[in-house]
Amino acid sequence: MAKKIEGYIRLQIPAGQANPAPPVGPALGQAGLSIPDFCKSFNATTQNLEPGMPIPVRITVYQDKTYSFETKSPPASYYIKKAARVEKGSQTPGIEVIASISLNQVREIAEIKMVDLNANDIDAACKIIAGSARSMGINVEGM
């Protein structure tokens, strides 16, 4: 018999750096889950990734106060900022262009993010990533 789902918790936690401090502790504490157990299992799952890489995680909370979690790939903005070598996006996107990335870099990011994107092929995924870059004030050369 399947467990009854009580709810979902969505968080974004740096890879290998989950700890009981906010936002992890309060979110899991309100649901009545074991915070140290989650931190250990999340850190073990993400230990082979780049430290500090933001990892979106979806925690499924069951009625018997057990849980399961699923990690996603880092946000597209993380990869775009890394490719453009900038700390943050433009303060005025659409007016000010702060950096440029090539179409090849967009394609690499799209290939990484393909499993999480709502796209049928790599060209559609490239358009999604290019749109995200433009909304951050980063120009895509060759598009």
HUURSUL-V96483 format. One line per field, one symbol per residue. ss: DSSP state (@ for helix, = for strand, . for the rest). psi: psi as a letter, one per 40 degrees, with the letter a starting at -180 (. if undefined). burial: + if it has 24 or more other ideal C-beta (glycine too) atoms within 12 Angstrom, else -. A space follows every 10 residues. Layout:
ss = ???
psi = ???
burial = ???
This chain:
ss = ....====== ====...... ...@@@@@@@ @...@@@@@@ @@@@@..... ...======= ==....==== =....@@@@@ @@@@...... ........== ==@@@@@@@@ @@@....... .@@@@@@@@@ @@@@@..=== =..
psi = hiihhdaihh ihhhhefhie iieddddddd efihdddddd dddddedeih hehhhhhhhh hidefiiiih iiiiiddddd dddefidiii dgiddhheii iidddddddd ddeddeigid iddddddddd ddddeefhih he.
burial = --------+- ++++++-+-- ---+--++-- +-+-+--++- +++--+---- --+++++-+- +-----+-+- ++++++++++ ++++----+- -------+++ +---+++-++ -++--++--- ----++++++ ++++-+++++ ---
